[in-house]
Amino acid sequence: MPEATHGTRYGYVLDGDGPYPDPRTRRQPEGIFGPSAVYEDARFTWADDEWTGRDLRGSVIYEMHVGTFTPEGTFEAAIDRIEHLVELCVDFVEVMPVAPVPGGRNWGYDGVDLYAVNETYGGPDGLKSFVDACHRNGIGVILDVVYNHLGPSGNFLHPFGPYFTGFSGSYWGEAVNLDGPGSDEVRRYFIDNALQWLRDYHIDGLRLDAVHALHDKRATHLLAELSAEVDALACALGRPLSLIAESDLNDPRMVRSLDAGGLGMTAQWNDDVHHALHTAVSGESHGYYEDFTGLRALAKVLTRGVLHDGGHSTFRGRRHGASFEGVAGHRLVACLQNHDQIGNRPMGDRLPMTALKLGAGLLLTSPFTPMLFMGEEWGAATPFLFFSDHVEPQLRESEDERRRIEFEGFGYTWDAPHPSDEKTFQKSKLDWGELKDEDHWSLLCWYRDLIALRKALPELSDPRLDRVSAEVDPDGKWLVMWRGSLAVAVNFGTESVTLPLEVGSVLLASDEPVSVSAEGLWLPGQALAICRP
């Protein structure tokens, strides 16, 4: 329509049915069941002209959910908290999915209208303003996107073409048609969506949700095609662009370059590091934690990247993974907590402060790309629960049962609050007032000191796994990780120990007193120290 201008509402009628939203709608001002609206990118004025991008190497990532990061739950309110991230000294903010969703609250993985931005958060201009503010403060932005399925509510793609395969591709929904008849344009739909965020929204990288659920048997996998397109765009824009895959395959081809026969991802999430750290600091051994009990498992992931490198996985009941020998550690994004590992627990409970203190000490001195989850840095007491707000009564009422079935066999007693209850969402919002408490503030200072030390000492950001070694106490009380000439010593036990280390100085310690003698390094119970010989 020549007369259509910025803000004009419109929809499509197909064979007498509709109107439907535009499959590539840039704005849904009335939500997923309303009309599309024309959105003109050029109307937004950017102020990040001096931003030249940020490389993932040597970086620290901070994952956040816009709706629960602040009481207001908007991009505008999140901008007011950027100074906190600057002082923490993180390099990237990773924003959980922002596509429109049913109702007013959702994690974002039930999104539809993938080219649009949730109006609850502030719409497309809100996201641009947030990215602009991050860039002006020296922080890059990674956006979490979901290409393996669309949400069950408000998905109007079916009438427009063969977007789906007709079979359930994963637990979360119908598989996307990436390799069947008509799949050329379907692939283009997702690739163009990725390019839109990087080009029009100045996003610095994408986190690709559950790529193991992408069903693609074509000679060139969608991820390889996407990698080539993003590389070309990075050349045109003159700034680095990153692709981070969430994959549970433990397949090193994911992060190998295209010319080496890989899929060309910049990095991938590494669950093995999380599981080993979590088991060591919490003592849990249920479900998929079973194989990670004992400090030898932790020592292996710290030095080899993964635990399951072709050996037997008890949880899966089969052999799993392959060796990551030759893969740089920065290509593995590791965490102590993330939205899944907290939110997929029935009560959304976080690790206690002592566990965070020890786990963060190892994570932020490891050879991997560390990622924090919002509030972790001060030991937030608020949970991060699973919440949704489906409009259809059937979906709304069955959500709790769906979640219970999804996590059968994980070792939980499923007593979670109902996802559709607004209180579930409200309880998940961060309480920034906790920073006035001495214990929370002390933990925040510990995280700040660890990140500052990581950036100051090249040994701690060195991604070469063959330069990392680890020594474990036969009784399972302590572990020492060597990073070049630096020793990261951890006492997981509750009683003090003397480690047989020749230590010249202690650079940073989680607890006092820590002392050095001819016998070695004395550590109190549940303490960590970073030392020079």
C-alpha positions as CSV (number, residue, x, y, z in Angstrom):
1,M,0.0,0.0,0.0
2,P,1.7,3.2,-1.1
3,E,-0.3,5.2,1.5
4,A,1.0,3.0,4.4
5,T,3.4,4.9,6.7
6,H,5.1,4.4,10.1
7,G,2.4,3.1,12.5
8,T,-0.1,2.0,9.9
9,R,-2.0,-1.1,11.0
10,Y,-2.5,-3.9,8.5
11,G,-3.0,-7.6,8.1
12,Y,-3.3,-10.3,5.4
13,V,-6.4,-12.2,4.3
14,L,-5.7,-15.6,2.7
15,D,-8.4,-17.5,0.8
16,G,-11.0,-15.6,2.8
17,D,-9.4,-16.4,6.2
18,G,-7.8,-13.8,8.4
19,P,-6.7,-11.1,8.8
20,Y,-3.4,-12.6,9.9
21,P,-0.3,-10.7,11.1
22,D,2.5,-10.3,8.6
23,P,4.9,-13.3,8.9
24,R,7.7,-10.7,8.9
25,T,5.8,-8.1,11.0
26,R,8.2,-5.6,12.6
27,R,5.7,-4.5,15.2
28,Q,2.7,-5.9,17.0
29,P,1.4,-3.0,19.0
30,E,-1.8,-4.8,20.1
31,G,-0.1,-8.2,20.8
32,I,0.2,-11.4,18.9
33,F,-3.6,-11.6,18.0
34,G,-3.7,-8.0,16.8
35,P,-2.8,-6.4,13.4
36,S,0.7,-5.7,12.3
37,A,2.1,-2.2,12.1
38,V,4.5,-0.6,9.7
39,Y,7.8,0.1,11.4
40,E,10.5,2.3,9.8
41,D,14.0,1.6,11.1
42,A,15.3,5.0,9.9
43,R,13.1,6.9,12.3
44,F,15.3,5.9,15.2
45,T,18.4,8.0,15.9
46,W,21.4,6.1,17.0
47,A,24.2,7.5,19.2
48,D,26.6,4.6,19.2
49,D,28.7,5.9,16.2
50,E,31.9,5.2,18.0
51,W,31.0,1.6,18.8
52,T,33.3,-0.8,16.9
53,G,32.0,-4.0,18.4
54,R,33.5,-6.5,20.9
55,D,35.2,-9.8,20.4
56,L,33.9,-12.8,22.5
57,R,37.5,-13.7,23.4
58,G,38.5,-12.6,26.9
59,S,34.9,-11.5,27.6
60,V,32.5,-12.0,30.5
61,I,28.8,-12.4,29.7
62,Y,25.8,-11.4,31.9
63,E,22.5,-13.1,31.1
64,M,19.3,-11.2,31.9
65,H,15.5,-11.5,31.5
66,V,14.1,-8.0,30.8
67,G,10.8,-8.6,32.6
68,T,12.3,-9.6,35.9
69,F,15.6,-7.6,35.8
70,T,13.8,-4.6,37.3
71,P,10.5,-4.0,39.1
72,E,9.2,-2.3,35.9
73,G,10.3,-5.0,33.6
74,T,11.1,-2.8,30.6
75,F,14.1,-1.8,28.5
76,E,13.9,1.7,29.8
77,A,14.2,0.6,33.4
78,A,17.1,-1.8,32.4
79,I,19.0,1.2,31.0
80,D,19.0,2.7,34.5
81,R,20.8,-0.3,35.8
82,I,23.6,-0.3,33.2
83,E,25.9,1.5,35.6
84,H,25.8,-1.6,37.8
85,L,27.0,-3.7,34.9
86,V,29.7,-1.3,34.1
87,E,31.0,-1.4,37.7
88,L,30.8,-5.2,37.6
89,C,33.0,-5.0,34.5
90,V,31.1,-7.4,32.2
91,D,31.6,-7.2,28.5
92,F,28.3,-8.5,27.1
93,V,24.7,-8.5,28.2
94,E,22.8,-11.6,26.9
95,V,19.1,-10.8,26.7
96,M,16.6,-13.6,26.8
97,P,14.2,-13.8,23.9
98,V,12.2,-10.6,23.1
99,A,9.8,-11.9,20.4
100,P,6.1,-11.2,21.2
101,V,4.4,-13.9,23.4
102,P,1.0,-14.6,24.7
103,G,-0.2,-12.4,27.6
104,G,2.1,-10.1,29.6
105,R,4.8,-12.4,31.0
106,N,6.9,-15.3,29.6
107,W,10.5,-16.5,29.5
108,G,10.4,-15.7,25.8
109,Y,10.8,-19.2,24.3
110,D,7.1,-19.4,23.4
111,G,7.6,-16.5,21.0
112,V,5.9,-15.9,17.6
113,D,6.2,-13.0,15.1
114,L,9.9,-13.4,15.3
115,Y,10.8,-10.1,13.5
116,A,9.0,-8.1,16.2
117,V,9.8,-7.1,19.8
118,N,7.5,-7.6,22.8
119,E,5.6,-4.4,23.4
120,T,5.5,-5.2,27.1
121,Y,9.2,-4.6,27.2
122,G,9.1,-1.4,25.1
123,G,8.8,-2.6,21.5
124,P,11.4,-2.1,18.8
125,D,12.4,1.4,19.9
126,G,12.8,0.2,23.4
127,L,15.3,-2.6,22.4
128,K,17.2,-0.1,20.2
129,S,17.5,2.4,23.0
130,F,18.8,-0.4,25.3
131,V,21.4,-1.5,22.8
132,D,22.4,2.1,22.2
133,A,22.9,2.8,25.9
134,C,24.9,-0.4,26.4
135,H,27.2,0.5,23.5
136,R,27.7,4.0,24.8
137,N,28.8,2.4,28.1
138,G,31.2,-0.1,26.4
139,I,29.0,-3.2,26.7
140,G,28.0,-5.4,23.8
141,V,24.6,-7.1,23.5
142,I,23.8,-10.7,22.6
143,L,20.2,-11.6,21.8
144,D,18.7,-15.0,22.5
145,V,16.7,-16.2,19.5
146,V,14.6,-19.4,19.0
147,Y,14.6,-21.0,15.6
148,N,13.9,-24.7,16.5
149,H,10.1,-24.1,17.1
150,L,7.5,-21.4,17.6
151,G,5.1,-21.0,20.5
152,P,1.8,-22.8,20.5
153,S,-0.3,-19.6,20.8
154,G,-0.6,-17.0,18.1
155,N,1.5,-18.9,15.5
156,F,-0.1,-17.9,12.2
157,L,2.7,-19.1,9.9
158,H,0.9,-22.3,8.7
159,P,-1.4,-20.6,6.1
160,F,1.6,-18.7,4.5
161,G,3.7,-21.7,3.4
162,P,5.4,-24.9,4.4
163,Y,7.1,-23.5,7.5
164,F,6.6,-26.7,9.5
165,T,7.3,-30.4,9.0
166,G,4.1,-31.9,10.4
167,F,5.9,-33.8,13.2
168,S,7.0,-33.0,16.7
169,G,10.6,-31.9,16.4
170,S,11.2,-31.7,20.2
171,Y,9.3,-31.6,23.4
172,W,8.5,-27.9,22.8
173,G,6.7,-28.1,19.5
174,E,6.4,-28.9,15.8
175,A,9.7,-29.1,13.9
176,V,10.6,-26.3,11.5
177,N,10.9,-27.3,7.9
178,L,14.6,-26.8,7.1
179,D,15.1,-29.6,4.6
180,G,11.8,-30.6,3.0
181,P,10.0,-29.3,0.0
182,G,9.7,-25.5,0.1
183,S,12.4,-25.2,2.7
184,D,14.6,-22.8,0.8
185,E,12.3,-19.9,1.7
186,V,11.8,-21.2,5.2
187,R,15.5,-21.2,5.8
188,R,15.7,-17.7,4.4
189,Y,13.0,-16.6,6.8
190,F,15.2,-17.5,9.8
191,I,18.5,-16.3,8.3
192,D,17.0,-12.9,7.4
193,N,15.7,-12.7,10.9
194,A,19.1,-13.2,12.4
195,L,20.6,-10.6,10.0
196,Q,17.9,-8.1,11.0
197,W,18.9,-8.1,14.6
198,L,22.6,-7.8,13.8
199,R,22.1,-5.1,11.2
200,D,19.1,-3.0,12.1
201,Y,19.3,-3.3,15.9
202,H,23.1,-3.1,16.2
203,I,23.1,-6.4,18.1
204,D,26.6,-7.9,18.6
205,G,25.8,-11.6,18.7
206,L,23.0,-14.1,18.8
207,R,22.5,-17.0,21.2
208,L,20.8,-19.8,19.3
209,D,18.4,-21.8,21.4
210,A,18.6,-25.6,21.4
211,V,20.2,-26.1,18.0
212,H,20.2,-29.9,18.7
213,A,16.4,-29.6,18.0
214,L,17.0,-28.2,14.5
215,H,16.1,-31.0,12.1
216,D,18.2,-30.5,9.0
217,K,19.6,-33.2,6.8
218,R,20.7,-31.0,3.9
219,A,24.3,-31.0,2.7
220,T,24.8,-27.6,4.2
221,H,23.3,-27.3,7.6
222,L,21.3,-24.2,8.5
223,L,24.0,-23.2,11.1
224,A,26.8,-23.4,8.5
225,E,24.7,-21.3,6.1
226,L,23.9,-18.8,8.8
227,S,27.6,-18.6,9.8
228,A,28.6,-17.7,6.3
229,E,25.9,-15.0,6.0
230,V,26.9,-13.5,9.4
231,D,30.6,-13.5,8.5
232,A,29.7,-11.6,5.3
233,L,27.6,-9.1,7.3
234,A,30.5,-8.6,9.8
235,C,32.8,-7.7,6.9
236,A,30.2,-5.2,5.6
237,L,29.6,-3.6,9.0
238,G,33.2,-3.6,10.1
239,R,32.6,-5.0,13.5
240,P,32.8,-8.6,15.0
241,L,29.6,-10.6,15.2
242,S,29.2,-13.7,17.3
243,L,27.0,-16.8,17.1
244,I,26.7,-18.8,20.3
245,A,24.9,-22.2,20.0
246,E,23.1,-23.9,22.8
247,S,23.8,-27.6,22.2
248,D,23.8,-30.6,24.4
249,L,25.5,-32.8,21.7
250,N,29.1,-32.2,23.0
251,D,30.2,-32.1,19.4
252,P,33.3,-30.1,18.7
253,R,32.3,-29.6,15.0
254,M,29.8,-27.0,16.3
255,V,32.6,-24.5,17.0
256,R,35.0,-25.5,14.3
257,S,35.4,-23.2,11.3
258,L,33.6,-23.7,8.0
259,D,36.8,-24.3,6.2
260,A,37.7,-27.0,8.7
261,G,34.4,-28.8,8.1
262,G,32.7,-27.4,11.1
263,L,29.4,-25.5,11.5
264,G,31.2,-22.2,12.2
265,M,29.7,-21.2,15.5
266,T,31.8,-18.7,17.5
267,A,31.1,-20.6,20.7
268,Q,28.6,-22.9,22.4
269,W,27.1,-23.3,25.8
270,N,28.9,-25.9,27.9
271,D,26.6,-27.7,30.3
272,D,29.3,-30.1,31.5
273,V,31.2,-27.3,33.2
274,H,28.0,-26.1,34.9
275,H,27.1,-29.6,36.1
276,A,30.5,-30.3,37.5
277,L,30.7,-26.9,39.3
278,H,27.1,-27.3,40.6
279,T,27.8,-30.8,42.0
280,A,31.0,-29.7,43.6
281,V,29.5,-26.7,45.5
282,S,26.0,-28.1,46.2
283,G,26.6,-31.9,46.8
284,E,23.6,-32.7,44.5
285,S,23.8,-35.9,42.5
286,H,20.3,-36.5,41.2
287,G,19.3,-36.7,37.5
288,Y,22.0,-35.6,35.1
289,Y,24.3,-34.6,38.0
290,E,25.0,-38.3,38.7
291,D,28.0,-38.6,36.4
292,F,29.6,-35.4,37.8
293,T,29.9,-36.4,41.4
294,G,33.5,-36.2,42.8
295,L,36.2,-33.6,42.2
296,R,37.8,-35.7,39.5
297,A,34.9,-34.9,37.2
298,L,35.4,-31.2,37.9
299,A,39.2,-31.5,37.2
300,K,38.4,-33.2,33.9
301,V,36.0,-30.5,32.6
302,L,38.4,-27.7,33.7
303,T,41.3,-29.2,31.7
304,R,39.5,-30.9,28.8
305,G,36.4,-28.8,28.4
306,V,33.8,-31.6,28.7
307,L,33.2,-34.7,30.8
308,H,31.3,-36.7,28.2
309,D,33.8,-37.0,25.4
310,G,32.7,-40.3,24.0
311,G,32.3,-42.2,27.3
312,H,29.1,-43.5,28.9
313,S,26.4,-41.1,30.1
314,T,24.4,-42.6,32.8
315,F,21.5,-40.1,32.4
316,R,21.3,-40.8,28.7
317,G,22.0,-44.5,29.0
318,R,24.5,-44.4,26.2
319,R,27.9,-43.1,25.1
320,H,27.9,-39.4,24.5
321,G,30.0,-36.6,23.0
322,A,33.5,-36.4,21.5
323,S,36.9,-35.0,22.5
324,F,37.3,-31.2,22.4
325,E,41.1,-31.5,22.0
326,G,42.4,-28.5,20.0
327,V,39.3,-26.4,20.8
328,A,40.1,-23.1,22.5
329,G,38.4,-22.6,25.8
330,H,36.9,-19.3,24.9
331,R,34.6,-21.2,22.5
332,L,32.9,-22.8,25.4
333,V,30.5,-20.5,27.3
334,A,30.4,-21.8,30.9
335,C,28.3,-20.8,33.9
336,L,27.5,-21.5,37.5
337,Q,23.9,-20.5,37.0
338,N,21.6,-19.6,34.1
339,H,17.9,-19.3,33.4
340,D,17.5,-23.0,32.6
341,Q,19.5,-24.4,35.5
342,I,17.7,-22.2,38.0
343,G,14.2,-22.0,36.4
344,N,13.9,-25.7,35.6
345,R,14.1,-26.5,39.3
346,P,10.6,-26.7,40.7
347,M,11.0,-23.8,43.1
348,G,13.5,-21.8,40.9
349,D,15.9,-21.7,43.8
350,R,19.4,-20.3,43.4
351,L,22.7,-21.5,45.0
352,P,23.5,-20.1,48.5
353,M,26.2,-17.5,48.9
354,T,29.0,-19.9,50.0
355,A,28.4,-22.1,47.0
356,L,28.4,-19.0,44.7
357,K,31.6,-17.8,46.3
358,L,33.5,-21.0,45.6
359,G,31.9,-21.7,42.2
360,A,32.5,-18.1,40.9
361,G,36.1,-18.3,42.0
362,L,36.7,-21.3,39.7
363,L,34.4,-20.1,36.9
364,L,36.1,-16.7,36.6
365,T,39.6,-18.1,36.7
366,S,38.8,-20.9,34.2
367,P,39.9,-21.0,30.5
368,F,36.2,-20.7,29.3
369,T,34.1,-17.7,28.5
370,P,32.3,-17.1,31.8
371,M,28.6,-16.2,31.9
372,L,26.7,-14.9,35.0
373,F,23.0,-14.9,35.5
374,M,21.3,-11.7,36.7
375,G,21.5,-11.3,40.5
376,E,24.0,-14.1,40.9
377,E,26.7,-11.5,41.6
378,W,25.1,-10.5,44.9
379,G,23.6,-13.8,45.8
380,A,20.0,-12.8,45.0
381,A,17.5,-14.5,47.4
382,T,14.7,-14.1,44.9
383,P,13.9,-17.3,42.9
384,F,13.7,-17.4,39.1
385,L,10.6,-19.5,38.4
386,F,9.1,-20.7,35.2
387,F,6.2,-18.4,34.3
388,S,3.8,-17.9,31.4
389,D,0.5,-16.1,30.6
390,H,-1.3,-18.1,27.9
391,V,-4.6,-16.7,26.7
392,E,-6.2,-19.9,25.7
393,P,-7.7,-21.7,28.8
394,Q,-6.5,-25.1,27.8
395,L,-2.9,-24.0,27.4
396,R,-3.1,-21.9,30.6
397,E,-4.5,-24.7,32.7
398,S,-2.2,-27.5,31.4
399,E,1.1,-25.7,31.6
400,D,1.9,-27.0,35.1
401,E,1.3,-30.6,34.1
402,R,3.3,-30.1,30.9
403,R,6.3,-29.0,32.9
404,R,5.9,-31.9,35.4
405,I,6.0,-34.4,32.5
406,E,8.9,-32.6,30.9
407,F,11.1,-33.1,33.9
408,E,10.1,-36.7,34.8
409,G,13.3,-38.6,35.6
410,F,15.3,-35.5,36.7
411,G,15.0,-36.5,40.4
412,Y,12.7,-33.7,41.5
413,T,9.5,-33.8,43.5
414,W,7.4,-31.5,41.3
415,D,5.8,-29.0,43.7
416,A,6.3,-25.9,41.6
417,P,4.0,-22.9,41.8
418,H,1.6,-22.7,38.8
419,P,3.3,-20.9,35.8
420,S,0.2,-19.0,35.0
421,D,-0.2,-17.4,38.5
422,E,1.0,-13.8,38.3
423,K,2.6,-14.2,41.8
424,T,5.0,-16.7,40.2
425,F,6.2,-14.0,37.9
426,Q,6.3,-11.3,40.6
427,K,8.4,-13.5,42.9
428,S,11.0,-13.9,40.2
429,K,11.8,-10.1,40.0
430,L,15.1,-9.1,41.4
431,D,15.1,-7.2,44.6
432,W,17.8,-4.5,44.2
433,G,17.3,-3.5,47.8
434,E,19.3,-6.6,48.8
435,L,22.4,-4.7,47.8
436,K,22.0,-2.7,51.0
437,D,22.7,-5.9,53.0
438,E,26.3,-6.4,54.0
439,D,26.4,-10.1,53.0
440,H,25.0,-9.4,49.5
441,W,27.3,-6.4,49.1
442,S,30.3,-8.5,50.1
443,L,29.6,-11.1,47.6
444,L,29.2,-8.5,44.9
445,C,32.6,-7.1,45.8
446,W,34.0,-10.7,45.5
447,Y,32.6,-11.0,41.9
448,R,34.0,-7.6,41.0
449,D,37.4,-8.5,42.3
450,L,37.4,-11.8,40.5
451,I,36.5,-10.2,37.1
452,A,39.0,-7.4,37.6
453,L,41.8,-10.0,38.4
454,R,40.8,-12.0,35.3
455,K,41.2,-8.9,33.1
456,A,44.5,-7.9,34.8
457,L,46.3,-11.2,34.6
458,P,46.7,-12.8,31.1
459,E,47.1,-16.3,32.7
460,L,43.4,-16.2,33.8
461,S,42.0,-15.5,30.4
462,D,44.3,-17.8,28.4
463,P,41.9,-20.1,26.5
464,R,44.5,-22.9,25.8
465,L,43.2,-26.0,27.6
466,D,46.5,-27.8,27.3
467,R,47.9,-25.1,29.5
468,V,45.5,-25.9,32.3
469,S,46.2,-28.7,34.9
470,A,44.4,-29.7,38.1
471,E,45.3,-31.6,41.2
472,V,42.6,-33.3,43.4
473,D,42.7,-34.3,47.0
474,P,42.3,-38.1,47.2
475,D,39.8,-37.6,50.0
476,G,37.7,-35.2,47.8
477,K,38.2,-32.2,50.1
478,W,40.2,-29.8,47.9
479,L,41.2,-29.0,44.3
480,V,44.0,-26.9,42.8
481,M,43.7,-25.6,39.2
482,W,46.9,-24.3,37.7
483,R,46.6,-21.4,35.3
484,G,50.2,-20.8,34.0
485,S,52.1,-20.0,37.2
486,L,49.0,-19.2,39.1
487,A,47.3,-21.7,41.5
488,V,43.6,-21.5,42.2
489,A,43.1,-23.5,45.4
490,V,39.7,-24.5,46.7
491,N,38.8,-26.1,50.0
492,F,35.3,-27.6,49.5
493,G,35.2,-29.1,53.0
494,T,34.0,-27.4,56.2
495,E,37.2,-27.9,58.1
496,S,40.5,-26.1,57.4
497,V,43.2,-27.8,55.4
498,T,46.9,-27.2,54.5
499,L,47.6,-27.7,50.9
500,P,51.1,-28.9,49.9
501,L,51.8,-25.9,47.7
502,E,54.9,-23.7,47.4
503,V,53.2,-20.3,47.6
504,G,54.9,-17.0,47.5
505,S,51.9,-14.7,47.7
506,V,48.1,-14.8,47.9
507,L,46.6,-12.4,45.3
508,L,43.0,-12.8,46.2
509,A,41.1,-14.9,48.8
510,S,37.4,-15.4,49.5
511,D,37.9,-15.7,53.3
512,E,40.3,-14.6,55.9
513,P,42.5,-15.7,57.3
514,V,44.5,-17.5,54.6
515,S,48.1,-18.1,55.6
516,V,51.3,-19.3,53.9
517,S,54.0,-21.4,55.7
518,A,56.7,-23.9,55.0
519,E,54.1,-26.6,55.0
520,G,52.0,-25.0,52.3
521,L,48.8,-23.0,51.9
522,W,46.4,-23.0,54.9
523,L,42.8,-22.5,53.9
524,P,39.8,-22.3,56.2
525,G,36.7,-24.4,55.4
526,Q,34.9,-23.6,52.2
527,A,37.4,-21.0,51.0
528,L,39.2,-20.2,47.7
529,A,42.6,-18.5,47.1
530,I,44.4,-17.4,44.0
531,C,48.2,-17.6,44.6
532,R,51.6,-17.1,43.0
533,P,54.4,-19.5,43.7
